[in-house]
């Protein structure tokens, strides 16, 4: 019986370990869902700022497409959370069933012990049990048995109480999970209806814009020319900075071949290493925003025969949003490009980040800045549906990188 008691104790503590792990997974999914819901709220706010003009536009289409993508991600996360809750409810019910079986056995064992204790309840019987031993050692062992038996009875009572409490806890947890699942299912149904409405609006908007092909192509050509001019200026600024750093290193170490010179100081090496180790966890360059233009070569959102080559990402935000540094570093350039507003370059060791389309500047060249420090206010185009868009680039040395995998997902 005592071996059985120890086995039940092990099962009890194993169940305590497994239960919090599953709960932690559900908590992570809940946090992920809330973060995506905040993103959807942001895209809806941005979209509402464009509603002054009821006509379809490429800007509206891009924001709506971003909203739809976030909604799909949200629904996928909800499905994962529902599945996790279903699995947890099954596990809790299985654990409760096993605990109920365990409780029945414990009660049966305890009933037998009570019955035996009643039969052998007299002091005379206990003394006869001790003195009938064939040796002193056997008598001592019998005495220890009686003591342990009494202790075991007390522990059995505690174990029955503990298992009963555990059954109650599992029942309450299963009910809480059932209610949580019901809430998520209802939210998912609401979001699915909104998604269907947005997809219908997107199709209508797409058809409307295809009828304006000539106007849109002219607008796209103008935007591409502005982007090319800005990218050319950024490329030159970065190249000039790197050359300046190499020339300085060559001057300090004239006997060393230029290719082998490390232009970073100890502090810059540390910053560069920290920057790299935080890949995927770096904060966004805006507090709230949505990516409407991804890095690299893509098909145009309206015309399949037209491709767009973005050398950074375009992030739209609500009006009056400010750009902020994604990591500590030094401001190495602040320059104005007509038609593209102000651009700031921040150096983070061997990495550089670029923040373009700013109107109000909060930093100047040579400033040491901290993570999330405000850099400038993003330009809001009142004549273009209050479009507030940051152009953001990431460099490593002379190479441009896709910034998206470096910044946090939520």
C-alpha positions as CSV (number, residue, x, y, z in Angstrom):
1,X,0.0,0.0,0.0
2,X,2.8,2.4,0.8
3,X,4.4,1.8,-2.6
4,X,1.1,2.7,-4.2
5,X,1.0,5.9,-2.1
6,X,4.4,7.0,-3.4
7,X,3.3,6.2,-7.0
8,X,0.3,8.5,-6.6
9,X,2.5,11.2,-5.2
10,X,4.7,11.0,-8.3
11,X,1.7,11.2,-10.6
12,X,0.4,14.2,-8.7
13,X,3.6,16.2,-9.0
14,X,4.0,15.2,-12.7
15,X,0.5,16.6,-13.4
16,X,1.5,19.9,-11.7
17,X,4.4,20.2,-14.1
18,X,2.5,19.4,-17.3
19,X,-0.4,21.7,-16.6
20,X,1.5,25.0,-16.3
21,X,3.4,24.3,-19.5
22,X,0.2,24.0,-21.5
23,X,-1.2,27.1,-19.8
24,X,2.0,29.0,-20.7
25,X,1.5,28.1,-24.4
26,X,-2.1,29.3,-24.3
27,X,-0.9,32.6,-22.7
28,X,1.6,33.1,-25.4
29,X,-1.1,32.7,-28.1
30,X,-3.4,35.1,-26.2
31,X,-0.6,37.7,-26.2
32,X,0.1,37.1,-29.8
33,X,-3.6,37.5,-30.6
34,X,-3.8,40.8,-28.7
35,X,-0.7,42.1,-30.5
36,X,-2.2,41.3,-33.9
37,X,-5.5,42.9,-32.9
38,X,-3.7,46.1,-32.1
39,X,-2.1,46.0,-35.6
40,X,-5.6,45.5,-37.1
41,X,-6.8,48.5,-35.1
42,X,-3.9,50.6,-36.4
43,X,-4.6,49.7,-40.0
44,X,-8.3,50.5,-39.5
45,X,-7.3,53.9,-38.0
46,X,-5.0,54.6,-41.0
47,X,-7.8,53.5,-43.4
48,X,-10.3,55.8,-41.6
49,X,-8.1,58.7,-42.3
50,X,-8.4,58.2,-46.0
51,X,-12.2,58.1,-46.0
52,X,-12.5,61.9,-46.8
53,X,-12.1,60.9,-50.4
54,X,-14.6,58.2,-51.2
55,X,-12.9,57.3,-54.5
56,X,-10.7,54.2,-54.9
57,X,-7.0,54.9,-54.7
58,X,-3.8,52.9,-54.8
59,X,-3.0,54.2,-51.2
60,X,-6.4,52.8,-49.9
61,X,-5.8,49.6,-51.7
62,X,-2.4,49.1,-50.1
63,X,-3.7,49.8,-46.6
64,X,-6.8,47.6,-47.1
65,X,-4.6,44.8,-48.4
66,X,-2.4,45.1,-45.3
67,X,-5.5,45.0,-43.1
68,X,-6.7,41.9,-44.8
69,X,-3.3,40.2,-44.4
70,X,-3.3,41.1,-40.6
71,X,-6.9,39.8,-40.3
72,X,-5.8,36.5,-41.9
73,X,-2.9,36.2,-39.5
74,X,-5.3,37.0,-36.6
75,X,-7.8,34.3,-37.6
76,X,-4.9,31.8,-38.0
77,X,-3.7,32.7,-34.5
78,X,-7.2,32.3,-33.2
79,X,-7.5,28.8,-34.8
80,X,-4.2,27.8,-33.1
81,X,-5.5,29.1,-29.8
82,X,-8.8,27.2,-30.2
83,X,-6.9,24.0,-31.0
84,X,-4.6,24.5,-28.0
85,X,-7.6,25.1,-25.7
86,X,-9.3,22.0,-27.1
87,X,-6.2,19.9,-26.4
88,X,-5.9,21.4,-23.0
89,X,-9.5,20.6,-22.2
90,X,-9.0,17.0,-23.3
91,X,-5.9,16.7,-21.1
92,X,-7.6,18.2,-18.1
93,X,-10.6,15.8,-18.5
94,X,-8.2,12.9,-18.8
95,X,-6.2,14.0,-15.8
96,X,-9.5,14.4,-13.8
97,X,-10.6,10.9,-14.8
98,X,-7.3,9.4,-13.7
99,X,-7.4,11.4,-10.4
100,X,-11.0,10.2,-9.8
101,X,-9.8,6.6,-10.3
102,X,-6.9,7.3,-7.9
103,X,-9.3,8.8,-5.4
104,X,-11.6,5.7,-5.5
105,X,-8.6,3.4,-4.8
106,X,-7.3,5.7,-2.0
107,X,-10.7,5.6,-0.4
108,X,-11.0,1.9,-0.7
109,X,-7.5,1.4,0.8
110,X,-8.4,3.8,3.6
111,X,-11.6,1.9,4.3
112,X,-9.7,-1.4,4.6
113,X,-7.3,0.3,7.0
114,X,-10.1,1.6,9.1
115,X,-11.7,-1.9,9.2
116,X,-8.4,-3.5,10.2
117,X,-7.8,-0.8,12.8
118,X,-11.3,-1.5,14.2
119,X,-10.6,-5.2,14.5
120,X,-7.2,-4.6,16.1
121,X,-8.2,-1.6,18.1
122,X,-7.6,-2.9,21.6
123,X,-4.3,-2.2,23.4
124,X,-4.2,-6.0,24.2
125,X,-4.1,-7.0,20.6
126,X,-1.2,-4.6,19.8
127,X,0.8,-5.8,22.8
128,X,0.2,-9.5,21.8
129,X,1.4,-8.6,18.3
130,X,4.6,-7.2,19.7
131,X,5.3,-9.9,22.4
132,X,4.6,-12.8,20.1
133,X,7.7,-11.9,18.1
134,X,10.4,-14.6,18.1
135,X,13.2,-12.1,18.7
136,X,13.9,-8.6,20.0
137,X,14.7,-7.5,16.4
138,X,11.5,-8.8,15.1
139,X,9.6,-7.1,18.0
140,X,11.3,-3.8,17.2
141,X,10.4,-4.2,13.5
142,X,6.8,-4.8,14.4
143,X,6.8,-1.7,16.6
144,X,8.2,0.4,13.7
145,X,5.5,-1.2,11.5
146,X,2.8,-0.1,13.8
147,X,4.2,3.4,14.0
148,X,4.6,3.7,10.2
149,X,1.1,2.2,9.7
150,X,-0.4,4.9,11.9
151,X,1.6,7.5,10.1
152,X,0.6,6.1,6.7
153,X,-3.1,6.3,7.7
154,X,-2.7,10.0,8.4
155,X,-0.9,10.5,5.1
156,X,-3.6,8.6,3.3
157,X,-6.2,11.1,4.7
158,X,-4.0,14.0,3.5
159,X,-3.6,12.4,0.1
160,X,-7.4,11.9,-0.3
161,X,-7.9,15.6,0.5
162,X,-5.2,16.6,-1.9
163,X,-6.5,14.5,-4.8
164,X,-10.0,15.8,-4.1
165,X,-8.7,19.4,-4.3
166,X,-6.8,18.5,-7.5
167,X,-9.9,17.1,-9.1
168,X,-11.8,20.3,-8.2
169,X,-9.0,22.4,-9.7
170,X,-9.0,20.4,-12.9
171,X,-12.7,20.8,-13.2
172,X,-12.6,24.5,-12.7
173,X,-9.7,24.9,-15.2
174,X,-11.5,22.8,-17.8
175,X,-14.6,25.1,-17.4
176,X,-12.4,28.2,-17.7
177,X,-10.8,26.9,-20.8
178,X,-14.3,26.0,-22.2
179,X,-15.5,29.6,-21.7
180,X,-12.2,31.0,-23.1
181,X,-12.6,28.9,-26.2
182,X,-16.2,30.0,-26.6
183,X,-15.1,33.7,-26.4
184,X,-12.3,33.1,-29.0
185,X,-14.7,31.3,-31.4
186,X,-17.1,34.2,-31.2
187,X,-14.3,36.7,-31.9
188,X,-13.1,34.6,-34.8
189,X,-16.6,34.6,-36.3
190,X,-16.8,38.4,-36.1
191,X,-13.4,38.8,-37.6
192,X,-14.2,36.4,-40.4
193,X,-17.3,38.5,-41.3
194,X,-15.1,41.6,-41.3
195,X,-12.5,39.9,-43.5
196,X,-15.2,38.8,-46.0
197,X,-16.4,42.4,-46.2
198,X,-12.9,43.8,-46.7
199,X,-12.1,41.2,-49.4
200,X,-15.3,42.2,-51.2
201,X,-14.3,45.9,-50.9
202,X,-10.7,45.1,-52.1
203,X,-12.1,43.3,-55.2
204,X,-14.3,46.3,-56.1
205,X,-11.5,48.7,-55.5
206,X,-9.1,46.7,-57.6
207,X,-11.6,46.7,-60.5
208,X,-12.1,50.4,-60.2
209,X,-8.3,51.1,-60.3
210,X,-7.8,48.9,-63.3
211,X,-10.0,51.2,-65.2
212,X,-7.6,54.1,-64.4
213,X,-4.5,52.3,-65.8
214,X,-3.2,55.3,-67.7
215,X,-3.4,57.7,-64.6
216,X,-2.0,55.1,-62.3
217,X,1.0,54.2,-64.5
218,X,1.9,57.9,-64.7
219,X,1.6,58.2,-60.9
220,X,3.8,55.1,-60.5
221,X,6.4,56.4,-62.9
222,X,6.6,59.6,-60.9
223,X,6.9,57.7,-57.6
224,X,9.6,55.5,-59.0
225,X,11.6,58.5,-60.2
226,X,11.4,60.1,-56.7
227,X,12.4,56.8,-55.1
228,X,15.4,56.4,-57.5
229,X,16.6,59.9,-56.7
230,X,16.4,59.3,-53.0
231,X,18.1,55.9,-53.2
232,X,20.9,57.4,-55.3
233,X,21.5,60.0,-52.7
234,X,21.4,57.5,-49.8
235,X,23.8,55.2,-51.7
236,X,26.2,58.1,-52.2
237,X,26.0,59.2,-48.5
238,X,26.7,55.7,-47.2
239,X,29.5,55.1,-49.7
240,X,31.1,58.5,-48.8
241,X,30.9,57.6,-45.1
242,X,32.5,54.2,-45.5
243,X,35.3,55.7,-47.6
244,X,35.9,58.4,-45.0
245,X,36.1,55.7,-42.3
246,X,38.5,53.6,-44.4
247,X,40.7,56.6,-45.1
248,X,40.9,57.4,-41.4
249,X,41.8,53.8,-40.6
250,X,44.5,53.8,-43.4
251,X,46.0,57.0,-42.0
252,X,46.2,55.5,-38.5
253,X,47.7,52.2,-39.8
254,X,49.7,53.1,-43.0
255,X,51.5,49.7,-43.1
256,X,48.4,47.6,-43.2
257,X,46.6,46.8,-46.5
258,X,43.3,48.6,-46.7
259,X,41.3,45.4,-47.2
260,X,42.4,44.1,-43.8
261,X,41.8,47.2,-41.8
262,X,38.9,47.1,-39.3
263,X,37.4,50.6,-39.2
264,X,35.3,50.0,-36.1
265,X,36.3,51.2,-32.7
266,X,35.8,48.9,-29.6
267,X,32.6,50.7,-28.8
268,X,31.3,50.3,-32.3
269,X,32.2,46.6,-32.4
270,X,30.2,46.1,-29.2
271,X,27.2,48.0,-30.6
272,X,27.4,46.1,-33.9
273,X,27.5,42.8,-32.0
274,X,24.5,43.8,-29.8
275,X,22.6,44.9,-32.9
276,X,23.2,41.6,-34.6
277,X,22.3,39.5,-31.6
278,X,18.9,41.3,-31.4
279,X,17.8,40.3,-34.9
280,X,14.1,39.7,-34.9
281,X,13.6,41.6,-31.6
282,X,14.5,45.2,-32.7
283,X,11.7,47.7,-32.1
284,X,9.8,49.1,-35.1
285,X,10.9,52.6,-36.4
286,X,7.4,53.8,-35.5
287,X,5.3,53.1,-32.5
288,X,2.3,52.1,-34.6
289,X,2.3,51.2,-38.3
290,X,1.8,48.7,-41.0
291,X,4.1,47.7,-43.8
292,X,2.5,48.6,-47.2
293,X,5.6,48.2,-49.3
294,X,7.8,45.2,-48.8
295,X,11.6,44.9,-49.6
296,X,12.7,43.5,-52.9
297,X,11.1,42.9,-56.3
298,X,7.4,42.4,-56.3
299,X,4.5,42.5,-58.7
300,X,2.5,45.7,-58.7
301,X,-0.7,45.5,-56.5
302,X,-2.9,46.3,-59.5
303,X,-1.0,45.5,-62.7
304,X,0.6,42.0,-62.8
305,X,2.9,43.0,-65.7
306,X,4.5,45.8,-63.7
307,X,7.2,45.0,-61.1
308,X,8.3,47.2,-58.2
309,X,11.8,47.0,-56.7
310,X,11.9,48.4,-53.2
311,X,15.3,48.9,-51.6
312,X,13.7,49.3,-48.1
313,X,10.3,49.0,-46.6
314,X,7.4,51.5,-46.6
315,X,5.5,51.8,-43.3
316,X,2.3,53.7,-43.1
317,X,1.1,55.1,-39.7
318,X,-1.6,57.4,-38.4
319,X,-1.1,61.1,-38.9
320,X,1.4,62.9,-36.7
321,X,3.5,59.8,-36.1
322,X,7.2,60.2,-35.3
323,X,10.1,58.1,-36.4
324,X,12.3,56.5,-33.8
325,X,15.7,54.8,-33.7
326,X,15.5,51.0,-33.6
327,X,18.8,50.8,-31.8
328,X,21.4,53.0,-30.1
329,X,23.9,54.6,-32.4
330,X,25.3,57.8,-33.9
331,X,23.6,60.1,-36.4
332,X,26.0,60.3,-39.3
333,X,23.8,62.2,-41.8
334,X,20.8,64.5,-42.0
335,X,20.0,65.7,-45.5
336,X,17.1,67.1,-47.6
337,X,16.1,65.7,-50.9
338,X,13.5,67.9,-52.8
339,X,10.2,66.0,-53.1
340,X,11.3,63.4,-50.5
341,X,11.7,65.6,-47.4
342,X,14.4,64.9,-44.8
343,X,16.4,61.7,-44.4
344,X,18.4,60.6,-41.4
345,X,21.2,57.9,-41.3
346,X,22.1,56.3,-38.0
347,X,25.2,54.2,-37.6
348,X,25.1,51.1,-35.3
349,X,28.7,49.8,-35.6
350,X,28.9,48.0,-38.9
351,X,25.1,48.5,-39.4
352,X,23.2,51.6,-40.6
353,X,19.5,52.5,-40.5
354,X,17.9,55.0,-42.8
355,X,14.7,57.0,-41.9
356,X,13.3,59.0,-44.9
357,X,10.3,61.3,-45.5
358,X,10.6,63.4,-42.3
359,X,9.5,67.0,-41.9
360,X,10.5,68.0,-38.3
361,X,14.0,67.0,-37.2
362,X,14.8,66.1,-33.5
363,X,18.4,65.1,-34.1
364,X,21.5,66.5,-35.8
365,X,24.7,65.0,-37.3
366,X,27.0,63.7,-34.6
367,X,24.3,63.1,-32.0
368,X,24.5,59.9,-29.9
369,X,21.0,58.4,-29.7
370,X,19.4,55.7,-27.7
371,X,17.0,52.9,-28.7
372,X,13.4,54.3,-29.4
373,X,14.7,57.9,-29.3
374,X,12.6,60.1,-31.5
375,X,14.3,61.1,-34.7
376,X,11.7,63.3,-36.5
377,X,8.1,63.7,-37.4
378,X,6.9,61.7,-40.5
379,X,5.5,63.9,-43.3
380,X,1.7,63.7,-43.6
381,X,0.4,64.5,-47.1
382,X,-2.8,66.3,-46.7
383,X,-3.4,66.3,-50.4
384,X,-3.0,62.5,-50.6
385,X,-5.5,61.1,-48.0
386,X,-3.3,62.1,-45.0
387,X,-0.8,59.6,-46.2
388,X,1.9,59.3,-43.4
389,X,4.6,57.0,-44.7
390,X,8.1,56.3,-43.5
391,X,10.7,54.9,-45.9
392,X,13.1,52.7,-43.9
393,X,16.3,51.0,-44.9
394,X,18.8,48.7,-43.2
395,X,22.5,48.4,-44.2
396,X,25.3,46.1,-43.2
397,X,28.5,47.6,-44.5
398,X,27.9,48.3,-48.2
399,X,25.0,45.8,-48.5
400,X,21.3,46.6,-48.2
401,X,19.3,44.1,-46.1
402,X,15.6,43.3,-45.8
403,X,14.6,45.1,-42.6
404,X,11.5,43.0,-41.9
405,X,13.2,39.9,-40.4
406,X,15.2,42.2,-38.1
407,X,12.3,44.0,-36.4
408,X,9.9,42.4,-33.9
409,X,6.9,40.7,-35.4
410,X,4.6,42.4,-32.9
